[in-house]
Amino acid sequence: MATTNNHHQQGQQGEADIEMSEAPYIVFSGFSMGTADVVPGVSGGTMAVAMGIYAQLLRAIASVNVECIQALLGLKWARAFAIIHLRFLASLGVGIALGVGLMVKIVKLPELIHSSPKPVYAVFFGLVLGSTVLLSRRIPLWNGARIGSLLCGAGFGFAVVSLVPVATPDAPWFIFLSGFIAICAMVLPGISGSFVLLILGKYAYVLDALGNLRFGIIVPFALGALIGLATFSRVVAWALSRWHDTVLAGLTGLLLGSLWRIWPYQHLTTIIVRDKPRVVGAEPFLPTGLEPAVLMLFVAGVATVLALEFVATRKAIQPA
């Protein structure tokens, strides 16, 4: 279990970009995040926590700052690349693209969720629960503030995943706001950006716009996402640097509160988007008994997180 001093030392060492020897692990981490983002209700941020790269991810996003953008616009490539965490972001981007591509084109995970949801959700339920346990172990002392943060995070996470989709306007300002809110949710572990879009009534709308290249929708959504990513990631990183263990307790609560959304036993509601089924709603229920296959996959998910934690510790990447 990491101590506060270890976190502080790793944070100081982690300010720079990764070494090339770490790139394969970051690619694999990105692959895990991309895979998770395909599953409704699962956040890529959750997998970043499980892989031990969450704080590094926030710092890498923050490295794309005003000075970096000015250098890029001035064609000062060497200066820009010295500021940005290019190796980390490139490795992560390659991994995410591979994960999304493999799960959508080869494994056909969206269709698999529609036809066999219990096995898929059992694995991710185990992954998220295992991540929650590991996060809680990284907090050396549980005091009143941290317990309160845990409960607030759990309550907020449960409230978000329990919301019912609503009818919303299609005006550009709301599309911008949807992109902003969805990317903020994606940065947080435990809350899926696609699920937030569903709540805002813009999931199918944005997917259809992307498929048909409707730039009047794509541009404001992308601007909202970019601004949201640039601002919110810095807020979370700043909060972690000031109140690491208290914020970590809140993130742990978020994971706990979101577990009900990926419970393996659910009645799913789907729609057809671009001739493919997409899950747009779920109503979890308690079964009369657990199926052995579902239980085995759940255990496999927990075991995977434990193995990833071991590897991340060996790689000396800061856990959260």
C-alpha positions in Angstrom: 0.0 0.0 0.0 1.4 3.4 -1.0 2.1 5.9 1.7 1.6 9.7 1.5 5.3 10.2 1.2 5.4 7.8 -1.7 2.6 9.7 -3.4 4.5 12.9 -2.9 7.8 11.5 -4.3 6.1 9.9 -7.2 4.2 13.1 -8.0 7.4 15.0 -8.2 9.0 12.4 -10.4 5.9 12.2 -12.6 5.9 15.8 -13.7 7.9 14.9 -16.8 6.9 12.8 -19.8 7.3 9.1 -19.6 10.4 7.2 -20.7 10.1 5.1 -23.9 10.5 2.0 -21.8 7.1 2.8 -20.3 5.3 3.3 -23.6 4.1 -0.4 -24.0 2.4 -0.2 -20.6 0.7 3.1 -21.5 -0.4 1.6 -24.8 -1.9 -1.3 -22.9 -3.5 1.1 -20.4 -5.0 3.1 -23.3 -6.3 -0.2 -24.8 -8.1 -0.9 -21.5 -9.6 2.6 -21.5 -10.8 2.3 -25.1 -12.3 -1.1 -24.4 -14.1 0.3 -21.3 -15.4 3.4 -23.2 -17.3 1.1 -25.7 -19.3 -0.4 -22.8 -22.3 1.8 -21.7 -21.9 2.8 -18.1 -18.2 2.2 -17.8 -15.8 5.2 -17.8 -12.4 5.3 -19.3 -11.4 7.2 -16.2 -12.2 4.1 -14.2 -9.7 2.0 -16.1 -7.1 4.8 -15.8 -7.4 4.4 -12.1 -7.3 0.6 -12.3 -4.1 0.8 -14.4 -2.5 3.3 -12.1 -2.1 6.1 -14.6 -4.9 8.5 -13.5 -2.7 11.3 -12.1 -0.3 10.9 -15.0 -3.2 11.3 -17.4 -4.3 14.5 -15.7 -0.8 16.0 -15.8 -0.4 15.0 -19.5 -3.7 16.8 -20.4 -2.5 19.8 -18.4 0.7 19.9 -20.4 -1.2 21.1 -23.4 -1.2 24.6 -22.1 -1.2 28.1 -23.6 2.6 28.1 -24.0 2.5 24.8 -25.8 -0.3 26.0 -28.2 1.6 29.3 -28.9 4.7 27.3 -29.7 2.7 25.1 -32.1 1.1 28.0 -33.8 4.6 29.6 -34.1 5.9 26.4 -35.7 8.4 26.1 -32.8 8.1 22.3 -32.7 11.0 21.6 -30.5 9.7 24.0 -27.8 6.2 22.6 -28.0 7.4 19.0 -27.8 9.5 19.9 -24.8 6.4 21.1 -23.0 3.7 18.5 -23.9 3.8 15.0 -22.6 4.0 13.7 -26.2 5.2 10.2 -25.5 2.5 9.6 -22.9 -0.4 11.1 -25.0 0.7 9.4 -28.2 1.1 6.0 -26.5 -2.3 6.4 -24.8 -4.0 7.5 -28.0 -2.7 4.6 -29.9 -3.9 2.2 -27.2 -7.4 3.8 -27.0 -7.7 3.6 -30.8 -6.7 0.0 -30.8 -9.1 -0.8 -28.0 -12.1 0.9 -29.6 -11.3 -0.5 -33.0 -10.8 -4.1 -31.8 -13.9 -4.1 -29.6 -16.2 -2.4 -32.2 -14.9 -4.0 -35.4 -13.6 -7.4 -34.4 -15.2 -8.4 -31.1 -18.3 -6.4 -31.9 -18.8 -5.5 -28.2 -21.8 -3.2 -28.7 -23.7 -6.1 -30.3 -22.4 -8.5 -27.7 -23.8 -6.3 -24.9 -27.2 -6.5 -26.6 -27.1 -10.3 -27.0 -25.2 -11.4 -23.9 -25.1 -8.5 -21.4 -24.5 -10.5 -18.2 -21.0 -11.8 -19.1 -19.8 -8.4 -20.3 -21.1 -6.5 -17.3 -19.9 -9.2 -14.9 -16.3 -8.6 -16.0 -16.5 -4.8 -15.7 -18.4 -5.1 -12.4 -15.4 -7.0 -11.1 -12.9 -4.5 -12.6 -14.7 -1.5 -11.0 -15.2 -3.2 -7.6 -11.6 -4.3 -7.5 -10.5 -0.8 -8.4 -12.6 0.6 -5.6 -11.0 -1.7 -3.0 -7.5 -0.8 -4.2 -8.3 2.9 -4.1 -9.6 2.7 -0.5 -6.3 0.9 0.5 -4.3 3.9 -0.8 -5.8 6.2 1.8 -3.5 5.7 4.9 -5.9 7.3 7.4 -9.7 7.5 7.3 -10.9 10.5 9.2 -14.3 12.3 9.2 -13.5 14.5 6.1 -12.5 11.5 4.0 -15.5 9.4 5.1 -17.7 12.3 4.3 -16.0 12.7 0.9 -16.6 8.9 0.3 -20.3 9.2 1.1 -20.8 12.3 -1.0 -19.0 10.7 -4.0 -21.1 7.5 -3.6 -24.3 9.6 -3.4 -23.4 11.7 -6.4 -22.4 8.7 -8.5 -25.6 6.8 -7.6 -27.7 9.9 -8.3 -26.1 10.4 -11.7 -26.5 6.7 -12.9 -30.1 6.7 -11.6 -31.2 9.7 -13.6 -33.8 9.3 -16.3 -33.1 10.6 -19.9 -34.9 13.8 -20.6 -35.9 15.8 -23.6 -33.5 18.7 -24.3 -33.0 21.4 -26.9 -31.0 20.9 -30.1 -29.6 24.5 -30.1 -25.8 24.9 -30.6 -25.3 26.2 -27.1 -26.8 23.1 -25.6 -24.7 20.8 -27.9 -21.7 22.7 -26.6 -22.8 22.2 -23.0 -23.4 18.5 -23.6 -19.9 18.1 -24.9 -18.5 20.0 -21.9 -20.4 17.9 -19.4 -19.8 14.6 -21.1 -16.1 15.0 -21.2 -16.0 16.1 -17.6 -17.8 12.9 -16.7 -15.4 10.9 -18.8 -12.5 12.4 -16.8 -14.1 11.2 -13.5 -13.8 7.5 -12.7 -17.1 5.8 -12.3 -19.2 8.0 -14.6 -19.5 7.3 -18.3 -19.5 10.1 -20.7 -21.8 8.2 -23.1 -24.2 7.7 -20.2 -24.3 11.4 -19.4 -25.1 12.1 -23.1 -27.9 9.6 -22.8 -29.3 11.4 -19.7 -29.1 14.7 -21.7 -31.0 13.1 -24.6 -28.1 13.6 -27.0 -26.5 10.1 -27.2 -28.2 9.0 -30.5 -28.2 12.6 -31.7 -24.5 13.0 -31.5 -23.7 9.5 -32.9 -26.0 10.2 -35.9 -24.2 13.6 -36.4 -20.8 11.9 -36.4 -21.9 9.2 -38.8 -23.4 11.8 -41.2 -20.7 14.4 -40.8 -23.2 17.1 -39.6 -20.6 19.7 -38.7 -23.2 22.1 -37.3 -23.5 19.6 -34.5 -20.0 18.2 -34.4 -18.2 21.5 -34.1 -20.0 22.9 -31.0 -19.9 19.5 -29.4 -16.1 19.2 -30.0 -15.5 22.7 -28.8 -17.4 22.0 -25.6 -15.5 18.7 -25.1 -12.1 20.4 -25.7 -12.8 23.3 -23.3 -14.2 20.9 -20.7 -11.2 18.6 -20.9 -8.8 21.5 -20.6 -10.5 23.1 -17.6 -11.9 20.2 -15.6 -8.8 18.0 -15.8 -6.8 20.9 -14.3 -9.4 21.3 -11.5 -9.2 17.6 -10.6 -5.4 17.7 -10.7 -5.2 20.8 -8.6 -7.6 19.3 -6.0 -5.6 16.1 -5.9 -2.4 18.1 -5.3 -4.0 20.0 -2.4 -6.2 17.3 -0.7 -5.0 14.1 -2.2 -6.5 11.6 0.2 -9.8 13.4 0.6 -10.3 13.7 -3.1 -9.2 10.1 -3.5 -11.9 9.1 -1.0 -14.5 11.0 -3.1 -13.3 9.2 -6.3 -13.6 5.9 -4.5 -17.2 6.9 -3.6 -17.9 7.7 -7.2 -16.8 4.2 -8.2 -19.0 2.7 -5.5 -22.0 4.7 -6.5 -21.7 3.8 -10.1 -21.6 0.0 -9.5 -25.4 -0.3 -9.7 -25.2 0.9 -13.3 -23.0 -2.0 -14.4 -24.6 -4.7 -12.3 -24.7 -7.8 -14.5 -28.5 -8.4 -14.1 -30.3 -5.7 -16.0 -33.3 -5.2 -18.2 -31.7 -3.3 -21.2 -33.4 -0.9 -23.5 -31.9 -0.5 -26.9 -32.3 1.7 -30.0 -31.0 1.2 -33.5 -28.4 3.8 -34.5 -26.9 3.5 -38.0 -28.4 0.0 -38.3 -26.7 -1.2 -35.1 -28.3 -1.7 -31.6 -27.2 0.7 -28.9 -28.0 0.4 -25.2 -29.8 3.5 -24.1 -31.3 2.4 -20.8 -31.0 -0.2 -18.1 -33.0 -1.3 -15.1 -30.9 -3.4 -12.7 -32.6 -6.1 -10.7 -31.6 -8.7 -8.0 -31.5 -12.3 -9.3 -32.8 -15.3 -7.4 -29.3 -16.8 -7.6 -26.0 -16.1 -9.2 -25.0 -18.1 -12.3 -21.6 -19.8 -12.0 -20.3 -18.4 -15.3 -21.2 -14.8 -14.2 -19.6 -15.3 -10.9 -16.4 -16.7 -12.5 -16.2 -13.7 -14.9 -16.7 -11.3 -11.9 -13.8 -13.0 -10.1 -11.7 -12.7 -13.3 -12.4 -9.0 -13.3 -11.3 -8.5 -9.7 -8.2 -10.7 -10.4 -7.3 -8.6 -13.4 -7.3 -5.4 -11.4 -5.1 -7.0 -8.8 -2.6 -8.1 -11.5 -2.7 -4.6 -13.1 -2.0 -3.0 -9.7 1.0 -5.3 -9.2 2.4 -4.4 -12.7 1.7 -0.7 -12.1 3.5 -0.8 -8.8 6.5 -2.5 -10.4 6.5 0.2 -13.1 6.5 2.9 -10.4 3.7 4.8 -12.1 1.7 6.9 -9.6 -1.6 5.1 -8.8 -4.2 7.9 -8.5 
